[in-house]
Amino acid sequence: MHPKKYGRNEIWKTLMDIKSFRNRLYHNEPICFNGNKLSLEEPKYIYDAIILLLMSLEPKLIEHLSDLDEVDDILARFDQLIH
């Protein structure tokens, strides 16, 4: 979804999804499983949601962070390991 089409409800839901994911990380709960199967769906969704929210705040911020961002590479390598 394009950031400009993001309404209050979508932003709230996205922030709650990110908060829930953060809490799972903080409590050392698994994040790469869908039932008993390895899956990167949720980490990818959360990463994309964070990027979307950052873009909606300041589009140029992503350009500055791209040199530091390794999440896509890490997720791609992990995806290769499980497939």
mmCIF file of the N, C-alpha and C atoms, coordinates in Angstrom:
data_MODEL
# 
_entry.id   MODEL 
# 
loop_
_atom_site.group_PDB 
_atom_site.id 
_atom_site.type_symbol 
_atom_site.label_atom_id 
_atom_site.label_alt_id 
_atom_site.label_comp_id 
_atom_site.label_asym_id 
_atom_site.label_entity_id 
_atom_site.label_seq_id 
_atom_site.pdbx_PDB_ins_code 
_atom_site.Cartn_x 
_atom_site.Cartn_y 
_atom_site.Cartn_z 
_atom_site.occupancy 
_atom_site.B_iso_or_equiv 
_atom_site.pdbx_formal_charge 
_atom_site.auth_seq_id 
_atom_site.auth_comp_id 
_atom_site.auth_asym_id 
_atom_site.auth_atom_id 
_atom_site.pdbx_PDB_model_num 
ATOM 1   N N  . MET A 1 1  ? 0.846  -1.183  0.000  1.00 0.00 ? 1  MET A N  1 
ATOM 2   C CA . MET A 1 1  ? 0.000  0.000   0.000  1.00 0.00 ? 1  MET A CA 1 
ATOM 3   C C  . MET A 1 1  ? 0.889  1.242   0.000  1.00 0.00 ? 1  MET A C  1 
ATOM 4   N N  . HIS A 1 2  ? 0.527  2.199   -0.777 1.00 0.00 ? 2  HIS A N  1 
ATOM 5   C CA . HIS A 1 2  ? 1.277  3.450   -0.849 1.00 0.00 ? 2  HIS A CA 1 
ATOM 6   C C  . HIS A 1 2  ? 1.074  4.236   0.443  1.00 0.00 ? 2  HIS A C  1 
ATOM 7   N N  . PRO A 1 3  ? 2.162  4.845   1.001  1.00 0.00 ? 3  PRO A N  1 
ATOM 8   C CA . PRO A 1 3  ? 2.045  5.580   2.265  1.00 0.00 ? 3  PRO A CA 1 
ATOM 9   C C  . PRO A 1 3  ? 0.956  6.643   2.278  1.00 0.00 ? 3  PRO A C  1 
ATOM 10  N N  . LYS A 1 4  ? 0.720  7.316   1.150  1.00 0.00 ? 4  LYS A N  1 
ATOM 11  C CA . LYS A 1 4  ? -0.282 8.389   1.135  1.00 0.00 ? 4  LYS A CA 1 
ATOM 12  C C  . LYS A 1 4  ? -1.702 7.837   1.236  1.00 0.00 ? 4  LYS A C  1 
ATOM 13  N N  . LYS A 1 5  ? -1.880 6.553   0.969  1.00 0.00 ? 5  LYS A N  1 
ATOM 14  C CA . LYS A 1 5  ? -3.193 5.932   1.075  1.00 0.00 ? 5  LYS A CA 1 
ATOM 15  C C  . LYS A 1 5  ? -3.382 5.273   2.435  1.00 0.00 ? 5  LYS A C  1 
ATOM 16  N N  . TYR A 1 6  ? -2.417 5.422   3.278  1.00 0.00 ? 6  TYR A N  1 
ATOM 17  C CA . TYR A 1 6  ? -2.475 4.855   4.621  1.00 0.00 ? 6  TYR A CA 1 
ATOM 18  C C  . TYR A 1 6  ? -3.360 5.724   5.494  1.00 0.00 ? 6  TYR A C  1 
ATOM 19  N N  . GLY A 1 7  ? -4.401 5.145   6.033  1.00 0.00 ? 7  GLY A N  1 
ATOM 20  C CA . GLY A 1 7  ? -5.273 5.886   6.939  1.00 0.00 ? 7  GLY A CA 1 
ATOM 21  C C  . GLY A 1 7  ? -4.918 5.592   8.388  1.00 0.00 ? 7  GLY A C  1 
ATOM 22  N N  . ARG A 1 8  ? -5.636 6.218   9.270  1.00 0.00 ? 8  ARG A N  1 
ATOM 23  C CA . ARG A 1 8  ? -5.402 6.071   10.704 1.00 0.00 ? 8  ARG A CA 1 
ATOM 24  C C  . ARG A 1 8  ? -5.500 4.609   11.152 1.00 0.00 ? 8  ARG A C  1 
ATOM 25  N N  . ASN A 1 9  ? -6.512 3.896   10.660 1.00 0.00 ? 9  ASN A N  1 
ATOM 26  C CA . ASN A 1 9  ? -6.700 2.495   11.051 1.00 0.00 ? 9  ASN A CA 1 
ATOM 27  C C  . ASN A 1 9  ? -5.553 1.612   10.576 1.00 0.00 ? 9  ASN A C  1 
ATOM 28  N N  . GLU A 1 10 ? -5.090 1.832   9.341  1.00 0.00 ? 10 GLU A N  1 
ATOM 29  C CA . GLU A 1 10 ? -3.984 1.038   8.808  1.00 0.00 ? 10 GLU A CA 1 
ATOM 30  C C  . GLU A 1 10 ? -2.697 1.307   9.579  1.00 0.00 ? 10 GLU A C  1 
ATOM 31  N N  . ILE A 1 11 ? -2.469 2.562   9.916  1.00 0.00 ? 11 ILE A N  1 
ATOM 32  C CA . ILE A 1 11 ? -1.270 2.912   10.684 1.00 0.00 ? 11 ILE A CA 1 
ATOM 33  C C  . ILE A 1 11 ? -1.329 2.265   12.062 1.00 0.00 ? 11 ILE A C  1 
ATOM 34  N N  . TRP A 1 12 ? -2.482 2.338   12.712 1.00 0.00 ? 12 TRP A N  1 
ATOM 35  C CA . TRP A 1 12 ? -2.637 1.737   14.045 1.00 0.00 ? 12 TRP A CA 1 
ATOM 36  C C  . TRP A 1 12 ? -2.383 0.229   13.991 1.00 0.00 ? 12 TRP A C  1 
ATOM 37  N N  . LYS A 1 13 ? -2.998 -0.458  13.021 1.00 0.00 ? 13 LYS A N  1 
ATOM 38  C CA . LYS A 1 13 ? -2.815 -1.900  12.901 1.00 0.00 ? 13 LYS A CA 1 
ATOM 39  C C  . LYS A 1 13 ? -1.347 -2.239  12.655 1.00 0.00 ? 13 LYS A C  1 
ATOM 40  N N  . THR A 1 14 ? -0.709 -1.502  11.775 1.00 0.00 ? 14 THR A N  1 
ATOM 41  C CA . THR A 1 14 ? 0.698  -1.747  11.465 1.00 0.00 ? 14 THR A CA 1 
ATOM 42  C C  . THR A 1 14 ? 1.575  -1.538  12.692 1.00 0.00 ? 14 THR A C  1 
ATOM 43  N N  . LEU A 1 15 ? 1.336  -0.469  13.422 1.00 0.00 ? 15 LEU A N  1 
ATOM 44  C CA . LEU A 1 15 ? 2.115  -0.219  14.641 1.00 0.00 ? 15 LEU A CA 1 
ATOM 45  C C  . LEU A 1 15 ? 1.906  -1.324  15.671 1.00 0.00 ? 15 LEU A C  1 
ATOM 46  N N  . MET A 1 16 ? 0.702  -1.829  15.795 1.00 0.00 ? 16 MET A N  1 
ATOM 47  C CA . MET A 1 16 ? 0.427  -2.913  16.743 1.00 0.00 ? 16 MET A CA 1 
ATOM 48  C C  . MET A 1 16 ? 1.099  -4.212  16.294 1.00 0.00 ? 16 MET A C  1 
ATOM 49  N N  . ASP A 1 17 ? 1.136  -4.460  14.978 1.00 0.00 ? 17 ASP A N  1 
ATOM 50  C CA . ASP A 1 17 ? 1.848  -5.632  14.461 1.00 0.00 ? 17 ASP A CA 1 
ATOM 51  C C  . ASP A 1 17 ? 3.339  -5.532  14.771 1.00 0.00 ? 17 ASP A C  1 
ATOM 52  N N  . ILE A 1 18 ? 3.910  -4.355  14.566 1.00 0.00 ? 18 ILE A N  1 
ATOM 53  C CA . ILE A 1 18 ? 5.332  -4.138  14.856 1.00 0.00 ? 18 ILE A CA 1 
ATOM 54  C C  . ILE A 1 18 ? 5.589  -4.305  16.350 1.00 0.00 ? 18 ILE A C  1 
ATOM 55  N N  . LYS A 1 19 ? 4.713  -3.761  17.177 1.00 0.00 ? 19 LYS A N  1 
ATOM 56  C CA . LYS A 1 19 ? 4.862  -3.879  18.632 1.00 0.00 ? 19 LYS A CA 1 
ATOM 57  C C  . LYS A 1 19 ? 4.805  -5.343  19.067 1.00 0.00 ? 19 LYS A C  1 
ATOM 58  N N  . SER A 1 20 ? 3.876  -6.088  18.533 1.00 0.00 ? 20 SER A N  1 
ATOM 59  C CA . SER A 1 20 ? 3.745  -7.504  18.869 1.00 0.00 ? 20 SER A CA 1 
ATOM 60  C C  . SER A 1 20 ? 5.001  -8.276  18.468 1.00 0.00 ? 20 SER A C  1 
ATOM 61  N N  . PHE A 1 21 ? 5.514  -7.980  17.277 1.00 0.00 ? 21 PHE A N  1 
ATOM 62  C CA . PHE A 1 21 ? 6.740  -8.628  16.797 1.00 0.00 ? 21 PHE A CA 1 
ATOM 63  C C  . PHE A 1 21 ? 7.916  -8.270  17.704 1.00 0.00 ? 21 PHE A C  1 
ATOM 64  N N  . ARG A 1 22 ? 8.030  -7.001  18.068 1.00 0.00 ? 22 ARG A N  1 
ATOM 65  C CA . ARG A 1 22 ? 9.096  -6.560  18.964 1.00 0.00 ? 22 ARG A CA 1 
ATOM 66  C C  . ARG A 1 22 ? 9.013  -7.281  20.302 1.00 0.00 ? 22 ARG A C  1 
ATOM 67  N N  . ASN A 1 23 ? 7.811  -7.440  20.819 1.00 0.00 ? 23 ASN A N  1 
ATOM 68  C CA . ASN A 1 23 ? 7.639  -8.141  22.088 1.00 0.00 ? 23 ASN A CA 1 
ATOM 69  C C  . ASN A 1 23 ? 8.078  -9.594  21.984 1.00 0.00 ? 23 ASN A C  1 
ATOM 70  N N  . ARG A 1 24 ? 7.787  -10.224 20.866 1.00 0.00 ? 24 ARG A N  1 
ATOM 71  C CA . ARG A 1 24 ? 8.230  -11.609 20.665 1.00 0.00 ? 24 ARG A CA 1 
ATOM 72  C C  . ARG A 1 24 ? 9.747  -11.687 20.628 1.00 0.00 ? 24 ARG A C  1 
ATOM 73  N N  . LEU A 1 25 ? 10.387 -10.724 19.984 1.00 0.00 ? 25 LEU A N  1 
ATOM 74  C CA . LEU A 1 25 ? 11.855 -10.686 19.978 1.00 0.00 ? 25 LEU A CA 1 
ATOM 75  C C  . LEU A 1 25 ? 12.393 -10.497 21.387 1.00 0.00 ? 25 LEU A C  1 
ATOM 76  N N  . TYR A 1 26 ? 11.818 -9.571  22.113 1.00 0.00 ? 26 TYR A N  1 
ATOM 77  C CA . TYR A 1 26 ? 12.269 -9.238  23.462 1.00 0.00 ? 26 TYR A CA 1 
ATOM 78  C C  . TYR A 1 26 ? 12.150 -10.437 24.397 1.00 0.00 ? 26 TYR A C  1 
ATOM 79  N N  . HIS A 1 27 ? 11.127 -11.249 24.197 1.00 0.00 ? 27 HIS A N  1 
ATOM 80  C CA . HIS A 1 27 ? 10.906 -12.411 25.054 1.00 0.00 ? 27 HIS A CA 1 
ATOM 81  C C  . HIS A 1 27 ? 11.519 -13.683 24.468 1.00 0.00 ? 27 HIS A C  1 
ATOM 82  N N  . ASN A 1 28 ? 12.402 -13.511 23.472 1.00 0.00 ? 28 ASN A N  1 
ATOM 83  C CA . ASN A 1 28 ? 13.120 -14.627 22.851 1.00 0.00 ? 28 ASN A CA 1 
ATOM 84  C C  . ASN A 1 28 ? 12.194 -15.700 22.288 1.00 0.00 ? 28 ASN A C  1 
ATOM 85  N N  . GLU A 1 29 ? 11.076 -15.279 21.747 1.00 0.00 ? 29 GLU A N  1 
ATOM 86  C CA . GLU A 1 29 ? 10.150 -16.212 21.114 1.00 0.00 ? 29 GLU A CA 1 
ATOM 87  C C  . GLU A 1 29 ? 10.531 -16.362 19.642 1.00 0.00 ? 29 GLU A C  1 
ATOM 88  N N  . PRO A 1 30 ? 10.254 -17.521 19.050 1.00 0.00 ? 30 PRO A N  1 
ATOM 89  C CA . PRO A 1 30 ? 10.597 -17.723 17.636 1.00 0.00 ? 30 PRO A CA 1 
ATOM 90  C C  . PRO A 1 30 ? 9.812  -16.783 16.718 1.00 0.00 ? 30 PRO A C  1 
ATOM 91  N N  . ILE A 1 31 ? 10.480 -16.309 15.683 1.00 0.00 ? 31 ILE A N  1 
ATOM 92  C CA . ILE A 1 31 ? 9.843  -15.379 14.742 1.00 0.00 ? 31 ILE A CA 1 
ATOM 93  C C  . ILE A 1 31 ? 9.831  -15.920 13.316 1.00 0.00 ? 31 ILE A C  1 
ATOM 94  N N  . CYS A 1 32 ? 10.483 -17.036 13.083 1.00 0.00 ? 32 CYS A N  1 
ATOM 95  C CA . CYS A 1 32 ? 10.616 -17.562 11.721 1.00 0.00 ? 32 CYS A CA 1 
ATOM 96  C C  . CYS A 1 32 ? 9.870  -18.879 11.541 1.00 0.00 ? 32 CYS A C  1 
ATOM 97  N N  . PHE A 1 33 ? 8.737  -18.997 12.184 1.00 0.00 ? 33 PHE A N  1 
ATOM 98  C CA . PHE A 1 33 ? 7.950  -20.218 12.061 1.00 0.00 ? 33 PHE A CA 1 
ATOM 99  C C  . PHE A 1 33 ? 6.498  -19.880 11.788 1.00 0.00 ? 33 PHE A C  1 
ATOM 100 N N  . ASN A 1 34 ? 5.880  -20.726 10.995 1.00 0.00 ? 34 ASN A N  1 
ATOM 101 C CA . ASN A 1 34 ? 4.441  -20.695 10.781 1.00 0.00 ? 34 ASN A CA 1 
ATOM 102 C C  . ASN A 1 34 ? 3.971  -22.090 11.170 1.00 0.00 ? 34 ASN A C  1 
ATOM 103 N N  . GLY A 1 35 ? 3.521  -22.232 12.403 1.00 0.00 ? 35 GLY A N  1 
ATOM 104 C CA . GLY A 1 35 ? 3.263  -23.563 12.948 1.00 0.00 ? 35 GLY A CA 1 
ATOM 105 C C  . GLY A 1 35 ? 4.601  -24.227 13.202 1.00 0.00 ? 35 GLY A C  1 
ATOM 106 N N  . ASN A 1 36 ? 4.810  -25.405 12.623 1.00 0.00 ? 36 ASN A N  1 
ATOM 107 C CA . ASN A 1 36 ? 6.088  -26.114 12.770 1.00 0.00 ? 36 ASN A CA 1 
ATOM 108 C C  . ASN A 1 36 ? 7.000  -25.926 11.565 1.00 0.00 ? 36 ASN A C  1 
ATOM 109 N N  . LYS A 1 37 ? 6.570  -25.136 10.607 1.00 0.00 ? 37 LYS A N  1 
ATOM 110 C CA . LYS A 1 37 ? 7.330  -24.944 9.370  1.00 0.00 ? 37 LYS A CA 1 
ATOM 111 C C  . LYS A 1 37 ? 8.100  -23.623 9.416  1.00 0.00 ? 37 LYS A C  1 
ATOM 112 N N  . LEU A 1 38 ? 9.368  -23.676 8.973  1.00 0.00 ? 38 LEU A N  1 
ATOM 113 C CA . LEU A 1 38 ? 10.152 -22.447 8.865  1.00 0.00 ? 38 LEU A CA 1 
ATOM 114 C C  . LEU A 1 38 ? 9.513  -21.523 7.834  1.00 0.00 ? 38 LEU A C  1 
ATOM 115 N N  . SER A 1 39 ? 9.379  -20.268 8.192  1.00 0.00 ? 39 SER A N  1 
ATOM 116 C CA . SER A 1 39 ? 8.757  -19.292 7.297  1.00 0.00 ? 39 SER A CA 1 
ATOM 117 C C  . SER A 1 39 ? 9.278  -17.898 7.623  1.00 0.00 ? 39 SER A C  1 
ATOM 118 N N  . LEU A 1 40 ? 9.537  -17.129 6.584  1.00 0.00 ? 40 LEU A N  1 
ATOM 119 C CA . LEU A 1 40 ? 9.996  -15.750 6.759  1.00 0.00 ? 40 LEU A CA 1 
ATOM 120 C C  . LEU A 1 40 ? 8.892  -14.741 6.471  1.00 0.00 ? 40 LEU A C  1 
ATOM 121 N N  . GLU A 1 41 ? 7.668  -15.212 6.341  1.00 0.00 ? 41 GLU A N  1 
ATOM 122 C CA . GLU A 1 41 ? 6.561  -14.308 6.017  1.00 0.00 ? 41 GLU A CA 1 
ATOM 123 C C  . GLU A 1 41 ? 6.428  -13.158 7.003  1.00 0.00 ? 41 GLU A C  1 
ATOM 124 N N  . GLU A 1 42 ? 6.390  -13.474 8.284  1.00 0.00 ? 42 GLU A N  1 
ATOM 125 C CA . GLU A 1 42 ? 6.175  -12.417 9.273  1.00 0.00 ? 42 GLU A CA 1 
ATOM 126 C C  . GLU A 1 42 ? 7.351  -11.448 9.355  1.00 0.00 ? 42 GLU A C  1 
ATOM 127 N N  . PRO A 1 43 ? 8.610  -11.940 9.447  1.00 0.00 ? 43 PRO A N  1 
ATOM 128 C CA . PRO A 1 43 ? 9.717  -10.967 9.467  1.00 0.00 ? 43 PRO A CA 1 
ATOM 129 C C  . PRO A 1 43 ? 9.738  -10.069 8.232  1.00 0.00 ? 43 PRO A C  1 
ATOM 130 N N  . LYS A 1 44 ? 9.430  -10.631 7.061  1.00 0.00 ? 44 LYS A N  1 
ATOM 131 C CA . LYS A 1 44 ? 9.390  -9.820  5.838  1.00 0.00 ? 44 LYS A CA 1 
ATOM 132 C C  . LYS A 1 44 ? 8.269  -8.786  5.906  1.00 0.00 ? 44 LYS A C  1 
ATOM 133 N N  . TYR A 1 45 ? 7.107  -9.206  6.389  1.00 0.00 ? 45 TYR A N  1 
ATOM 134 C CA . TYR A 1 45 ? 5.978  -8.280  6.517  1.00 0.00 ? 45 TYR A CA 1 
ATOM 135 C C  . TYR A 1 45 ? 6.329  -7.131  7.462  1.00 0.00 ? 45 TYR A C  1 
ATOM 136 N N  . ILE A 1 46 ? 6.924  -7.449  8.602  1.00 0.00 ? 46 ILE A N  1 
ATOM 137 C CA . ILE A 1 46 ? 7.268  -6.426  9.589  1.00 0.00 ? 46 ILE A CA 1 
ATOM 138 C C  . ILE A 1 46 ? 8.320  -5.479  9.019  1.00 0.00 ? 46 ILE A C  1 
ATOM 139 N N  . TYR A 1 47 ? 9.316  -6.026  8.345  1.00 0.00 ? 47 TYR A N  1 
ATOM 140 C CA . TYR A 1 47 ? 10.348 -5.186  7.727  1.00 0.00 ? 47 TYR A CA 1 
ATOM 141 C C  . TYR A 1 47 ? 9.713  -4.226  6.712  1.00 0.00 ? 47 TYR A C  1 
ATOM 142 N N  . ASP A 1 48 ? 8.864  -4.767  5.841  1.00 0.00 ? 48 ASP A N  1 
ATOM 143 C CA . ASP A 1 48 ? 8.196  -3.922  4.841  1.00 0.00 ? 48 ASP A CA 1 
ATOM 144 C C  . ASP A 1 48 ? 7.318  -2.862  5.503  1.00 0.00 ? 48 ASP A C  1 
ATOM 145 N N  . ALA A 1 49 ? 6.657  -3.235  6.592  1.00 0.00 ? 49 ALA A N  1 
ATOM 146 C CA . ALA A 1 49 ? 5.793  -2.293  7.308  1.00 0.00 ? 49 ALA A CA 1 
ATOM 147 C C  . ALA A 1 49 ? 6.611  -1.151  7.904  1.00 0.00 ? 49 ALA A C  1 
ATOM 148 N N  . ILE A 1 50 ? 7.767  -1.481  8.466  1.00 0.00 ? 50 ILE A N  1 
ATOM 149 C CA . ILE A 1 50 ? 8.637  -0.448  9.044  1.00 0.00 ? 50 ILE A CA 1 
ATOM 150 C C  . ILE A 1 50 ? 9.118  0.500   7.950  1.00 0.00 ? 50 ILE A C  1 
ATOM 151 N N  . ILE A 1 51 ? 9.544  -0.057  6.821  1.00 0.00 ? 51 ILE A N  1 
ATOM 152 C CA . ILE A 1 51 ? 9.999  0.771   5.699  1.00 0.00 ? 51 ILE A CA 1 
ATOM 153 C C  . ILE A 1 51 ? 8.867  1.676   5.222  1.00 0.00 ? 51 ILE A C  1 
ATOM 154 N N  . LEU A 1 52 ? 7.668  1.134   5.092  1.00 0.00 ? 52 LEU A N  1 
ATOM 155 C CA . LEU A 1 52 ? 6.519  1.917   4.647  1.00 0.00 ? 52 LEU A CA 1 
ATOM 156 C C  . LEU A 1 52 ? 6.219  3.065   5.606  1.00 0.00 ? 52 LEU A C  1 
ATOM 157 N N  . LEU A 1 53 ? 6.257  2.785   6.901  1.00 0.00 ? 53 LEU A N  1 
ATOM 158 C CA . LEU A 1 53 ? 6.008  3.841   7.880  1.00 0.00 ? 53 LEU A CA 1 
ATOM 159 C C  . LEU A 1 53 ? 7.089  4.916   7.832  1.00 0.00 ? 53 LEU A C  1 
ATOM 160 N N  . LEU A 1 54 ? 8.348  4.492   7.692  1.00 0.00 ? 54 LEU A N  1 
ATOM 161 C CA . LEU A 1 54 ? 9.434  5.472   7.589  1.00 0.00 ? 54 LEU A CA 1 
ATOM 162 C C  . LEU A 1 54 ? 9.274  6.333   6.340  1.00 0.00 ? 54 LEU A C  1 
ATOM 163 N N  . MET A 1 55 ? 8.888  5.697   5.231  1.00 0.00 ? 55 MET A N  1 
ATOM 164 C CA . MET A 1 55 ? 8.680  6.454   3.993  1.00 0.00 ? 55 MET A CA 1 
ATOM 165 C C  . MET A 1 55 ? 7.552  7.462   4.144  1.00 0.00 ? 55 MET A C  1 
ATOM 166 N N  . SER A 1 56 ? 6.538  7.103   4.907  1.00 0.00 ? 56 SER A N  1 
ATOM 167 C CA . SER A 1 56 ? 5.423  8.030   5.078  1.00 0.00 ? 56 SER A CA 1 
ATOM 168 C C  . SER A 1 56 ? 5.814  9.219   5.949  1.00 0.00 ? 56 SER A C  1 
ATOM 169 N N  . LEU A 1 57 ? 6.797  9.014   6.824  1.00 0.00 ? 57 LEU A N  1 
ATOM 170 C CA . LEU A 1 57 ? 7.274  10.115  7.662  1.00 0.00 ? 57 LEU A CA 1 
ATOM 171 C C  . LEU A 1 57 ? 8.231  11.025  6.903  1.00 0.00 ? 57 LEU A C  1 
ATOM 172 N N  . GLU A 1 58 ? 9.174  10.393  6.198  1.00 0.00 ? 58 GLU A N  1 
ATOM 173 C CA . GLU A 1 58 ? 10.178 11.160  5.452  1.00 0.00 ? 58 GLU A CA 1 
ATOM 174 C C  . GLU A 1 58 ? 10.722 10.281  4.327  1.00 0.00 ? 58 GLU A C  1 
ATOM 175 N N  . PRO A 1 59 ? 10.253 10.463  3.093  1.00 0.00 ? 59 PRO A N  1 
ATOM 176 C CA . PRO A 1 59 ? 10.674 9.619   1.975  1.00 0.00 ? 59 PRO A CA 1 
ATOM 177 C C  . PRO A 1 59 ? 12.189 9.566   1.762  1.00 0.00 ? 59 PRO A C  1 
ATOM 178 N N  . LYS A 1 60 ? 12.884 10.647  2.007  1.00 0.00 ? 60 LYS A N  1 
ATOM 179 C CA . LYS A 1 60 ? 14.334 10.674  1.779  1.00 0.00 ? 60 LYS A CA 1 
ATOM 180 C C  . LYS A 1 60 ? 15.105 9.893   2.842  1.00 0.00 ? 60 LYS A C  1 
ATOM 181 N N  . LEU A 1 61 ? 14.462 9.581   3.944  1.00 0.00 ? 61 LEU A N  1 
ATOM 182 C CA . LEU A 1 61 ? 15.117 8.843   5.017  1.00 0.00 ? 61 LEU A CA 1 
ATOM 183 C C  . LEU A 1 61 ? 15.587 7.475   4.537  1.00 0.00 ? 61 LEU A C  1 
ATOM 184 N N  . ILE A 1 62 ? 14.810 6.835   3.691  1.00 0.00 ? 62 ILE A N  1 
ATOM 185 C CA . ILE A 1 62 ? 15.151 5.507   3.191  1.00 0.00 ? 62 ILE A CA 1 
ATOM 186 C C  . ILE A 1 62 ? 16.453 5.554   2.399  1.00 0.00 ? 62 ILE A C  1 
ATOM 187 N N  . GLU A 1 63 ? 16.659 6.601   1.624  1.00 0.00 ? 63 GLU A N  1 
ATOM 188 C CA . GLU A 1 63 ? 17.904 6.745   0.862  1.00 0.00 ? 63 GLU A CA 1 
ATOM 189 C C  . GLU A 1 63 ? 19.102 6.759   1.802  1.00 0.00 ? 63 GLU A C  1 
ATOM 190 N N  . HIS A 1 64 ? 18.977 7.438   2.915  1.00 0.00 ? 64 HIS A N  1 
ATOM 191 C CA . HIS A 1 64 ? 20.083 7.543   3.863  1.00 0.00 ? 64 HIS A CA 1 
ATOM 192 C C  . HIS A 1 64 ? 20.311 6.243   4.626  1.00 0.00 ? 64 HIS A C  1 
ATOM 193 N N  . LEU A 1 65 ? 19.253 5.515   4.867  1.00 0.00 ? 65 LEU A N  1 
ATOM 194 C CA . LEU A 1 65 ? 19.369 4.273   5.623  1.00 0.00 ? 65 LEU A CA 1 
ATOM 195 C C  . LEU A 1 65 ? 19.780 3.086   4.760  1.00 0.00 ? 65 LEU A C  1 
ATOM 196 N N  . SER A 1 66 ? 19.631 3.196   3.453  1.00 0.00 ? 66 SER A N  1 
ATOM 197 C CA . SER A 1 66 ? 19.882 2.055   2.572  1.00 0.00 ? 66 SER A CA 1 
ATOM 198 C C  . SER A 1 66 ? 21.313 1.534   2.675  1.00 0.00 ? 66 SER A C  1 
ATOM 199 N N  . ASP A 1 67 ? 22.272 2.395   2.953  1.00 0.00 ? 67 ASP A N  1 
ATOM 200 C CA . ASP A 1 67 ? 23.656 1.941   3.107  1.00 0.00 ? 67 ASP A CA 1 
ATOM 201 C C  . ASP A 1 67 ? 23.846 1.113   4.373  1.00 0.00 ? 67 ASP A C  1 
ATOM 202 N N  . LEU A 1 68 ? 23.009 1.318   5.361  1.00 0.00 ? 68 LEU A N  1 
ATOM 203 C CA . LEU A 1 68 ? 23.121 0.604   6.634  1.00 0.00 ? 68 LEU A CA 1 
ATOM 204 C C  . LEU A 1 68 ? 22.223 -0.624  6.705  1.00 0.00 ? 68 LEU A C  1 
ATOM 205 N N  . ASP A 1 69 ? 21.251 -0.688  5.840  1.00 0.00 ? 69 ASP A N  1 
ATOM 206 C CA . ASP A 1 69 ? 20.218 -1.721  5.898  1.00 0.00 ? 69 ASP A CA 1 
ATOM 207 C C  . ASP A 1 69 ? 20.712 -3.033  5.300  1.00 0.00 ? 69 ASP A C  1 
ATOM 208 N N  . GLU A 1 70 ? 20.740 -4.078  6.116  1.00 0.00 ? 70 GLU A N  1 
ATOM 209 C CA . GLU A 1 70 ? 21.152 -5.399  5.655  1.00 0.00 ? 70 GLU A CA 1 
ATOM 210 C C  . GLU A 1 70 ? 20.035 -6.427  5.799  1.00 0.00 ? 70 GLU A C  1 
ATOM 211 N N  . VAL A 1 71 ? 18.863 -5.992  6.189  1.00 0.00 ? 71 VAL A N  1 
ATOM 212 C CA . VAL A 1 71 ? 17.774 -6.925  6.472  1.00 0.00 ? 71 VAL A CA 1 
ATOM 213 C C  . VAL A 1 71 ? 17.398 -7.744  5.244  1.00 0.00 ? 71 VAL A C  1 
ATOM 214 N N  . ASP A 1 72 ? 17.240 -7.111  4.090  1.00 0.00 ? 72 ASP A N  1 
ATOM 215 C CA . ASP A 1 72 ? 16.888 -7.854  2.872  1.00 0.00 ? 72 ASP A CA 1 
ATOM 216 C C  . ASP A 1 72 ? 17.912 -8.938  2.566  1.00 0.00 ? 72 ASP A C  1 
ATOM 217 N N  . ASP A 1 73 ? 19.199 -8.609  2.684  1.00 0.00 ? 73 ASP A N  1 
ATOM 218 C CA . ASP A 1 73 ? 20.255 -9.587  2.419  1.00 0.00 ? 73 ASP A CA 1 
ATOM 219 C C  . ASP A 1 73 ? 20.195 -10.750 3.402  1.00 0.00 ? 73 ASP A C  1 
ATOM 220 N N  . ILE A 1 74 ? 20.002 -10.450 4.665  1.00 0.00 ? 74 ILE A N  1 
ATOM 221 C CA . ILE A 1 74 ? 19.938 -11.493 5.690  1.00 0.00 ? 74 ILE A CA 1 
ATOM 222 C C  . ILE A 1 74 ? 18.727 -12.395 5.461  1.00 0.00 ? 74 ILE A C  1 
ATOM 223 N N  . LEU A 1 75 ? 17.576 -11.799 5.181  1.00 0.00 ? 75 LEU A N  1 
ATOM 224 C CA . LEU A 1 75 ? 16.377 -12.600 4.923  1.00 0.00 ? 75 LEU A CA 1 
ATOM 225 C C  . LEU A 1 75 ? 16.544 -13.453 3.668  1.00 0.00 ? 75 LEU A C  1 
ATOM 226 N N  . ALA A 1 76 ? 17.178 -12.915 2.639  1.00 0.00 ? 76 ALA A N  1 
ATOM 227 C CA . ALA A 1 76 ? 17.397 -13.675 1.401  1.00 0.00 ? 76 ALA A CA 1 
ATOM 228 C C  . ALA A 1 76 ? 18.325 -14.862 1.652  1.00 0.00 ? 76 ALA A C  1 
ATOM 229 N N  . ARG A 1 77 ? 19.392 -14.650 2.420  1.00 0.00 ? 77 ARG A N  1 
ATOM 230 C CA . ARG A 1 77 ? 20.308 -15.756 2.733  1.00 0.00 ? 77 ARG A CA 1 
ATOM 231 C C  . ARG A 1 77 ? 19.606 -16.829 3.558  1.00 0.00 ? 77 ARG A C  1 
ATOM 232 N N  . PHE A 1 78 ? 18.825 -16.415 4.532  1.00 0.00 ? 78 PHE A N  1 
ATOM 233 C CA . PHE A 1 78 ? 18.093 -17.369 5.359  1.00 0.00 ? 78 PHE A CA 1 
ATOM 234 C C  . PHE A 1 78 ? 17.070 -18.126 4.522  1.00 0.00 ? 78 PHE A C  1 
ATOM 235 N N  . ASP A 1 79 ? 16.413 -17.426 3.609  1.00 0.00 ? 79 ASP A N  1 
ATOM 236 C CA . ASP A 1 79 ? 15.431 -18.053 2.724  1.00 0.00 ? 79 ASP A CA 1 
ATOM 237 C C  . ASP A 1 79 ? 16.092 -19.135 1.870  1.00 0.00 ? 79 ASP A C  1 
ATOM 238 N N  . GLN A 1 80 ? 17.307 -18.881 1.396  1.00 0.00 ? 80 GLN A N  1 
ATOM 239 C CA . GLN A 1 80 ? 18.040 -19.878 0.614  1.00 0.00 ? 80 GLN A CA 1 
ATOM 240 C C  . GLN A 1 80 ? 18.364 -21.104 1.457  1.00 0.00 ? 80 GLN A C  1 
ATOM 241 N N  . LEU A 1 81 ? 18.659 -20.904 2.721  1.00 0.00 ? 81 LEU A N  1 
ATOM 242 C CA . LEU A 1 81 ? 18.980 -22.025 3.603  1.00 0.00 ? 81 LEU A CA 1 
ATOM 243 C C  . LEU A 1 81 ? 17.781 -22.936 3.841  1.00 0.00 ? 81 LEU A C  1 
ATOM 244 N N  . ILE A 1 82 ? 16.602 -22.356 3.910  1.00 0.00 ? 82 ILE A N  1 
ATOM 245 C CA . ILE A 1 82 ? 15.435 -23.174 4.237  1.00 0.00 ? 82 ILE A CA 1 
ATOM 246 C C  . ILE A 1 82 ? 14.726 -23.726 3.001  1.00 0.00 ? 82 ILE A C  1 
ATOM 247 N N  . HIS A 1 83 ? 15.136 -23.302 1.817  1.00 0.00 ? 83 HIS A N  1 
ATOM 248 C CA . HIS A 1 83 ? 14.490 -23.831 0.600  1.00 0.00 ? 83 HIS A CA 1 
ATOM 249 C C  . HIS A 1 83 ? 15.458 -24.592 -0.236 1.00 0.00 ? 83 HIS A C  1 
# 
